[in-house]
Amino acid sequence: MHWLTLEVLTTIGAWAFAVASSPSPGCDFHNGLCPRDNDWEALGAKLSDTAKIYYPGSSGFKNITTRWSVLEEPKVNLVVVPGTEDDVAETVKFANKMQLPFLAYNGVHGAITSLGKMDHGVGISMSQLSGVKVNADGKTATIAGGTMSKLVTDELWAAGKQTVTGACECVSLLGPALGGGHGWLQGHHGLVADQFVSMKVVLANGTLTTVDASSDLWWAMKGAGHNFGIVTSLTTKVYDIEHTDWAIETITFSGDKVEAVYQAANDHIIKNGTQPVDVVNWSYWMNNADADPNNPVIVMYIIQEGVKAVDSIYTKPFHDLGPISVSPDSGTYKDLAAWTGITNSSPPCLKIGMANPRFPIYLESYNVAAQKKVWDIYAPAVRGSSPFNNSIFMFEGYSAEGVHAVPHDSTAFAFRSENLLVAPLINYFPAKGLDKKAADLGQRLRNVLFEASGRDEIGAYVNYAQGDESTEQMYGSEKWRRQRLSALKKKYDPLGRFSFYAPILGA
């Protein structure tokens, strides 16, 4: 294993002096929205030679601030790209001294509207803190805070190891992990956050500290971590690769089969929360002109570990429903993202100026009548020339055995009893009135599923949250959870410096 390094084109010291004589366009120096010349120099003197600073109008600023979703984007006046963990701490101290808000980010895939409340300040791009090192014990790896999920998978795989990561290649390891983190291997090992052994964290006051099970903050970092610090490096559990073979069947249906498809999923895969650890079922509702040029279709993925072909016990019930097409494939764990359309180059990963709000809800099983009702709303809203015709309704049915096995009260992640993660993803290019129409559609779809669930409260995956969710909906409605999160927030972030990504309100 090795630590990755990026080619450094300019040292921070040289950069700081260069920009000192050329104030950044659009900065309001008089109102403290941008640093003064001597502040640039002071910051540059404290950062490593590999750190970088970008400002509006400088080469690279647009690229480093472009986000996956343009809905309610945060606005920054400069971006620091730390070259070391200490650089992160110095940048936070600098922002605090200047009384500037700050926001750290990795893969810029967070789409929650609370990010839009940041209307000025300092961005901290973690992109240079990237690398994976398997430790001598062979049971853990140390991973830099900005490392992307694909790199984690590739580097561990080359060493005969694997761990739980987010399913999508274009997200970081830690972005999803701090909100719990679902992934292909969670049936065996639990959530991404359940793999944590220790981490280095920059707290709200700029202190770089080690957090592990001996700290009261440990509980909060595993499910609500965005609210408490910037993780600069992580030690996490890793596992020997048990099975190199994986297989998939992609089965496509017309919408008239919606009730039968999800009844089959309930009966033959989910099985009241006893889904086998080696089986995953995902499905998308999406437009696919090759399958149906006029209407969206249901694309069902049935994935199995340790085989070269998915066992017919899982696929035959779906074959019997008369699908439009059946496409089998086989390969390794590293092929899963390509099979399900979530590689770095897949449409869901591209930054092309679209708004991408999601409206998540956790479910125990599919209510087939509600699935039909939701289809009847969704299909006409996205078909044809609709501005929402690139939208995808996502139904993620990972095995949950490993998640269920972790005690419910042991982490800030609150939704361990659930079996399904469901979310409409409403994609559109911004235009007048579309933000409200998209929100109305997404909320309507989610509410149909919520009403059919019989629950008292929506449970929303914080990493998919739209921004209209309450603290209870994202972090759990139990009173003791709210009290514990509030107490920790007051202790570690009394000024609310971490308040832009799914903030804990009322702390």
C-alpha positions in Angstrom: 0.0 0.0 0.0 1.1 3.5 -0.5 0.1 7.1 0.3 -1.0 8.9 -2.8 0.5 12.3 -3.6 -0.7 15.0 -6.0 1.7 17.0 -8.1 2.2 20.4 -6.6 2.3 23.2 -9.0 2.7 26.1 -6.6 3.7 26.2 -3.0 1.2 27.9 -0.6 3.8 30.5 0.3 4.3 31.6 -3.2 0.6 31.5 -3.9 -0.2 33.6 -0.8 2.2 36.3 -1.9 0.9 36.3 -5.4 -2.7 36.7 -4.5 -1.8 39.4 -1.9 -1.1 41.8 -4.7 -4.2 40.7 -6.6 -7.4 40.7 -4.4 -9.9 38.1 -5.5 -12.8 39.3 -7.7 -16.1 39.6 -5.9 -14.6 39.7 -2.4 -15.9 42.3 0.1 -12.8 43.1 2.1 -14.4 45.9 4.0 -17.1 43.6 5.5 -14.6 40.8 6.3 -15.8 38.4 3.7 -12.3 38.0 2.3 -8.9 38.1 4.1 -6.7 41.1 3.9 -3.3 40.9 2.3 -1.5 40.3 5.6 -4.0 37.6 6.5 -3.2 35.7 3.3 0.5 35.9 4.2 -0.1 34.8 7.7 -2.2 31.8 6.6 0.3 30.9 4.0 3.2 30.9 6.5 1.4 28.4 8.7 0.4 25.9 6.0 2.6 23.2 4.4 4.3 23.7 1.1 1.9 21.3 -0.6 -1.2 23.2 0.4 -3.1 25.4 -2.1 -5.5 28.3 -2.0 -8.0 29.1 -4.7 -10.1 32.3 -4.9 -12.8 33.5 -7.3 -11.3 34.2 -10.7 -8.2 32.1 -10.0 -7.3 29.1 -12.2 -9.0 26.1 -10.7 -11.5 27.8 -8.5 -14.5 26.9 -10.5 -13.4 23.3 -10.9 -12.8 22.8 -7.2 -16.1 24.4 -6.2 -18.4 22.8 -8.8 -20.9 20.5 -7.1 -22.9 17.5 -8.2 -26.2 19.3 -7.4 -26.6 23.0 -8.1 -29.7 23.4 -5.8 -28.9 25.6 -2.8 -25.1 25.5 -3.3 -22.8 26.9 -0.6 -20.9 30.0 -1.5 -17.3 30.5 -0.6 -14.8 33.3 -1.0 -11.7 31.1 -1.0 -10.9 27.4 -0.9 -8.0 25.9 0.9 -6.7 22.5 -0.2 -4.7 21.2 2.7 -1.6 19.2 2.1 -1.4 17.8 5.6 -3.7 17.1 8.6 -2.2 20.1 10.4 -3.2 22.3 7.4 -6.9 21.5 8.2 -6.5 22.6 11.8 -4.7 25.8 10.8 -7.4 26.6 8.2 -10.1 26.2 10.8 -8.2 28.4 13.3 -7.8 31.0 10.5 -11.5 31.0 9.7 -12.4 31.3 13.3 -10.0 34.2 13.8 -11.5 36.0 10.8 -15.0 35.1 12.0 -15.7 33.4 8.7 -17.9 30.3 8.3 -16.1 27.2 6.9 -17.2 24.0 5.2 -15.1 20.9 4.5 -16.0 18.6 1.6 -14.8 15.6 -0.3 -16.7 14.4 -3.4 -19.1 17.4 -3.4 -22.1 15.1 -3.7 -24.0 16.4 -0.6 -27.2 17.8 -2.0 -29.1 18.9 1.2 -30.5 22.4 0.9 -29.1 23.5 4.3 -25.8 23.9 2.5 -27.2 27.0 0.8 -27.2 28.8 4.1 -23.5 29.2 3.7 -23.5 32.5 1.7 -19.8 33.3 2.3 -16.7 31.9 4.0 -13.9 29.4 3.6 -14.1 26.1 1.7 -11.8 23.2 2.8 -11.3 20.7 0.0 -9.9 17.4 1.4 -8.9 16.2 -2.1 -5.1 16.1 -1.4 -5.5 14.0 1.8 -6.0 10.8 -0.1 -4.4 7.4 0.5 -4.9 3.9 1.9 -2.4 1.9 4.0 -3.1 -1.6 5.3 -1.6 -1.8 8.8 0.8 -4.5 10.0 -2.0 -6.3 11.9 -3.7 -7.1 8.7 -7.0 -6.3 10.3 -7.1 -2.5 10.0 -6.2 0.1 7.4 -5.4 3.8 7.8 -7.3 5.9 5.3 -6.7 9.6 4.6 -9.7 11.9 5.2 -10.4 12.8 1.5 -10.0 9.3 0.0 -12.7 8.3 -2.5 -14.5 5.0 -2.2 -13.2 3.6 -5.5 -9.6 4.1 -4.4 -10.3 2.4 -1.0 -11.9 -0.6 -2.9 -9.1 -0.8 -5.4 -6.2 -0.5 -3.0 -7.6 -3.0 -0.5 -8.5 -5.4 -3.3 -4.9 -5.4 -4.5 -3.9 -6.4 -1.0 -6.5 -9.2 -0.7 -8.6 -7.1 1.6 -12.0 -5.3 1.6 -14.2 -3.3 3.8 -17.6 -1.6 3.7 -17.8 1.5 1.6 -20.5 3.5 0.0 -21.8 1.8 -3.2 -21.1 4.7 -5.5 -17.6 5.2 -6.8 -17.7 9.0 -7.0 -18.4 9.5 -3.2 -15.7 9.6 -0.6 -15.4 7.0 2.1 -16.0 9.4 5.0 -18.8 11.5 3.6 -21.3 8.7 3.7 -19.6 7.1 6.7 -20.2 10.0 9.0 -24.0 9.6 8.4 -23.8 5.8 8.9 -22.9 4.7 5.4 -24.7 1.9 3.5 -22.8 -0.5 1.2 -22.7 -3.8 -0.5 -20.9 -5.6 2.3 -23.1 -4.4 5.2 -24.9 -7.7 5.5 -21.7 -9.2 6.7 -20.1 -6.4 8.7 -22.6 -3.5 9.3 -22.4 0.1 8.2 -19.3 1.9 7.1 -19.4 3.7 10.5 -19.4 0.3 12.2 -15.9 -0.3 10.9 -14.4 2.7 12.7 -11.5 1.9 15.0 -10.1 5.5 15.6 -9.9 8.8 13.8 -8.1 12.1 13.8 -10.5 14.9 13.9 -10.2 18.7 13.7 -12.8 20.1 16.2 -14.7 23.3 15.8 -12.0 25.3 17.7 -9.2 24.0 15.4 -7.8 21.4 17.7 -6.5 18.2 16.0 -7.3 15.3 18.3 -7.7 11.5 18.2 -11.1 10.2 18.8 -11.9 6.5 19.6 -14.1 4.4 21.8 -12.7 6.1 24.9 -14.2 9.5 23.9 -17.8 10.5 24.5 -17.6 12.0 20.9 -17.2 8.5 19.4 -20.9 7.7 19.6 -21.8 10.9 17.7 -19.2 10.5 15.0 -20.9 7.3 13.9 -24.1 8.7 12.4 -24.0 12.5 13.1 -20.3 13.2 12.5 -20.8 16.0 10.1 -21.9 18.1 13.1 -18.8 17.6 15.2 -15.6 17.8 13.2 -13.5 17.3 10.1 -12.0 13.8 9.9 -8.4 14.0 8.6 -7.6 10.3 8.8 -9.4 7.1 9.8 -8.3 3.7 11.1 -10.9 1.2 10.0 -11.5 -2.5 10.1 -10.6 -4.5 7.0 -11.3 -8.1 6.1 -9.8 -10.9 3.9 -11.6 -11.3 0.6 -13.7 -14.4 1.1 -15.3 -14.5 -2.4 -13.9 -13.1 -5.6 -16.9 -14.1 -7.6 -20.1 -12.0 -7.9 -23.0 -12.2 -10.2 -26.0 -10.1 -11.2 -29.2 -10.3 -13.1 -30.7 -7.1 -14.5 -34.4 -7.7 -15.0 -36.5 -5.0 -16.6 -40.3 -4.7 -16.3 -43.0 -2.5 -17.6 -44.9 -0.4 -15.0 -48.0 -2.6 -15.0 -46.0 -5.2 -13.1 -45.2 -2.9 -10.2 -47.3 -4.7 -7.6 -46.2 -8.2 -8.6 -42.5 -7.2 -8.8 -42.4 -5.8 -5.2 -44.5 -8.6 -3.8 -41.9 -11.0 -5.2 -39.2 -8.9 -3.6 -40.9 -9.1 -0.2 -41.6 -12.9 -0.5 -38.4 -14.2 -2.0 -35.6 -11.8 -1.0 -36.4 -9.4 1.9 -38.3 -12.1 3.8 -39.4 -10.0 6.8 -35.8 -8.8 7.4 -34.1 -12.1 7.0 -32.5 -11.4 3.6 -29.4 -13.6 3.1 -26.1 -11.8 3.7 -24.9 -12.7 0.2 -27.8 -11.2 -1.7 -28.7 -7.6 -2.6 -31.7 -6.4 -4.5 -31.8 -2.9 -5.9 -34.2 -1.4 -8.3 -34.6 1.9 -10.2 -37.6 3.5 -11.8 -36.2 5.3 -14.8 -36.7 6.2 -18.4 -34.9 3.8 -20.7 -35.9 4.3 -24.4 -34.4 0.9 -25.4 -36.8 -0.9 -23.1 -39.8 1.4 -23.6 -39.6 4.7 -25.6 -42.8 6.1 -24.1 -42.8 5.2 -20.4 -40.4 4.7 -17.5 -39.6 1.1 -16.6 -38.7 -0.8 -13.4 -35.0 -2.1 -13.5 -34.5 -4.7 -10.9 -31.0 -5.8 -9.9 -30.5 -9.1 -8.1 -26.9 -9.5 -6.9 -25.3 -12.4 -5.3 -21.9 -12.9 -3.8 -19.7 -16.1 -4.2 -21.3 -17.4 -7.4 -20.9 -17.1 -11.2 -24.7 -16.9 -11.8 -27.4 -15.8 -9.4 -29.3 -18.7 -7.9 -32.6 -19.3 -9.6 -34.3 -19.4 -6.2 -34.0 -15.7 -6.2 -34.5 -15.0 -10.0 -37.2 -17.4 -11.1 -40.1 -15.6 -9.3 -39.2 -12.5 -11.3 -38.8 -14.4 -14.6 -42.3 -15.8 -14.1 -43.7 -12.3 -14.1 -42.9 -11.7 -17.8 -40.2 -9.1 -17.8 -39.2 -7.0 -20.8 -35.7 -8.4 -20.6 -33.3 -10.4 -18.5 -29.6 -9.7 -18.6 -27.2 -11.8 -16.5 -23.5 -11.0 -15.9 -20.7 -12.2 -13.7 -17.4 -10.8 -12.4 -16.0 -9.5 -9.1 -16.9 -7.1 -6.4 -15.2 -4.3 -8.4 -17.8 -4.7 -11.2 -20.8 -3.8 -9.0 -20.7 -0.1 -9.6 -20.6 -0.6 -13.4 -23.4 -3.1 -13.3 -25.6 -0.7 -11.4 -24.7 2.5 -13.2 -22.8 4.3 -10.5 -19.2 4.5 -11.7 -17.2 7.7 -11.8 -18.3 8.2 -15.4 -21.9 7.2 -15.0 -24.7 9.8 -15.4 -25.5 9.8 -11.6 -21.9 10.8 -10.9 -21.5 13.6 -13.5 -21.4 17.3 -12.5 -23.4 18.8 -15.4 -25.3 21.6 -13.8 -28.4 19.7 -12.6 -30.3 20.1 -9.4 -30.5 16.7 -7.7 -32.7 16.7 -4.6 -33.6 13.4 -2.9 -36.4 12.6 -0.5 -35.4 9.5 1.5 -37.4 7.2 3.7 -36.5 4.0 5.4 -39.0 1.1 5.2 -39.2 -2.4 6.7 -40.8 -3.9 3.6 -42.6 -2.9 0.4 -46.3 -2.0 0.7 -47.3 -3.1 -2.7 -50.4 -1.0 -2.9 -48.4 2.1 -2.0 -45.8 1.1 -4.7 -48.6 1.1 -7.2 -49.9 4.5 -6.0 -46.5 6.0 -6.1 -45.8 4.6 -9.6 -49.0 6.2 -10.8 -47.7 9.6 -9.6 -44.1 9.2 -10.6 -44.5 7.8 -14.2 -46.5 10.6 -15.7 -44.4 13.2 -13.9 -41.1 12.0 -15.5 -42.1 10.6 -18.9 -41.6 12.1 -22.3 -40.6 15.8 -22.4 -41.0 16.4 -18.7 -38.1 18.5 -17.2 -37.8 15.7 -14.7 -37.2 12.9 -17.3 -33.7 12.2 -16.1 -35.0 11.4 -12.6 -34.5 8.0 -10.9 -36.5 6.5 -8.1 -34.0 4.4 -6.0 -34.9 1.3 -4.0 -31.9 0.0 -2.1 -32.3 -3.4 -0.6 -29.0 -4.4 1.0 -28.8 -7.3 3.3 -29.3 -5.9 6.8 -28.0 -8.7 9.1 -24.8 -7.0 10.0 -26.6 -3.7 10.6 -29.2 -5.3 12.8 -26.4 -7.0 14.8 -25.0 -3.8 16.2 -26.8 -2.5 19.3 -29.4 0.1 18.5 -28.1 2.6 21.1 -24.4 2.2 20.4 -24.2 4.8 17.7 -25.9 8.0 16.6 -27.2 6.2 13.5 -30.8 5.6 14.5 -32.4 3.3 11.8 -30.9 -0.1 12.4 -34.2 -1.9 12.4 -35.0 -0.9 8.8 -34.4 -3.1 5.7 -34.9 -0.8 2.8 -33.6 2.6 1.8 -35.9 4.4 -0.6 -35.5 7.8 -2.3 -36.8 9.5 -5.4 -34.0 11.5 -7.0 -35.5 14.3 -9.0 -33.0 15.5 -11.6 -33.5 18.6 -13.6 -31.8 21.6 -15.1 -32.7 24.7 -13.1 -35.5 26.9 -14.6 -38.1 29.2 -13.1 -40.5 27.4 -10.9 -38.9 24.0 -11.1 -37.4 24.0 -7.6 -40.9 24.1 -6.1 -42.4 21.6 -8.5 -39.5 19.2 -7.8 -39.9 19.6 -4.1 -43.7 19.1 -4.3 -43.2 15.9 -6.4 -40.5 14.4 -4.1 -42.4 15.2 -0.9 -45.7 13.8 -2.4 -44.0 10.5 -3.4 -42.3 10.1 0.0 -45.5 10.9 1.9 -47.4 8.2 0.1 -44.9 5.7 1.3 -44.8 7.2 4.8 -48.6 7.1 5.2 -48.6 3.4 4.1 -45.8 2.5 6.5 -48.0 3.2 9.6 -45.0 4.9 11.3 -45.3 8.0 13.5 -42.3 9.7 12.0 -40.4 9.6 8.7 -36.9 8.1 9.1 -34.6 9.8 6.6 -31.1 8.8 5.7 -29.1 11.9 6.5 -26.8 11.4 3.5 -29.7 11.6 1.1 -31.7 14.2 3.0 -33.4 17.0 1.0 -33.3 19.6 3.7 -36.9 19.8 4.8 -36.5 17.0 7.3 -36.4 17.7 11.1 -33.6 16.7 13.4 -35.7 13.9 14.7 -36.3 12.6 11.2 -32.6 12.5 10.4 -31.2 11.5 13.8 -34.0 9.6 15.5 -37.1 10.6 17.4 -36.2 9.0 20.8 -35.9 11.7 23.5 -32.6 10.3 24.8 -31.0 10.6 21.3 -32.0 14.3 21.0 -30.7 15.0 24.5 -27.4 13.2 23.9 -26.7 14.9 20.6 -27.7 18.2 22.0 -25.3 17.9 25.0 -22.4 16.8 22.8 -23.1 19.7 20.4 -23.0 22.2 23.2 -19.8 20.7 24.5 -17.8 20.3 21.2 -19.4 23.0 19.0 -21.1 25.6 21.2 -20.9 28.3 18.5 -22.4 26.0 15.8 -19.4 26.2 13.5 -20.6 22.9 11.9 -24.0 24.0 10.9 -24.4 23.7 7.2 -24.7 19.9 6.5 -27.9 18.4 8.2 -27.4 20.5 11.4 -28.6 19.3 14.8 -31.2 22.0 15.5 -32.1 23.1 19.0 -28.7 22.2 20.5 
